[in-house]
Amino acid sequence: MIPLKTVLAFGCFDVLHFGHLQFLSKVRELGDTLIVVVARDSTIREGKGREPIFGENARLKMVSALRIVDKAMLGSEAGESRYGIIKQVRPAVIALGYDQAESESRLKEWLCANGLAEVGIVRITHVEDEEVFKSSKAMQKIRDAITREI
């Protein structure tokens, strides 16, 4: 039996939109099983300096409901090792979004130091205009639409 190739992706998915679907579709093409790690509320607060629009459990359910996602799980709390979940999943590939700040070299260094040197890292590029489907741009469009209505 040929082992399944697991691909791991990370994200906040705070306002799930078409750009997320494009990203996850491209990630899905890299393997047989797609596992998505949804950022914790505390991670969004720490990393983005704001409250999440939707709570972590709602975001987890939204991502889990996508047909292309085999499994979704919550990531580490802020302050915990964000790489611990990689040891748990042991993916063949880790996919990073075009706008994720993660350093590929630092991640590869950690993988090698933790006996996971065989794990590949792929940076997913955006197929559409990156500004159109960026979460911050979508949220600004929503704010603008609400402001016009008031």
Secondary structure, 3 states (H helix, E strand, C coil): CCCCCEEEEEECCCCCCHHHHHHHHHHHCCCCEEEEEECCHHHHHHHHCCCCCCCHHHHHHHHHCCCCCCEEEECCCCCCCCCHHHHHHCCCEEEECCCCCCCHHHHHHHHHHCCCCCCEEEECCCCCCCCCCCHHHHHHHHHHHHHHHC
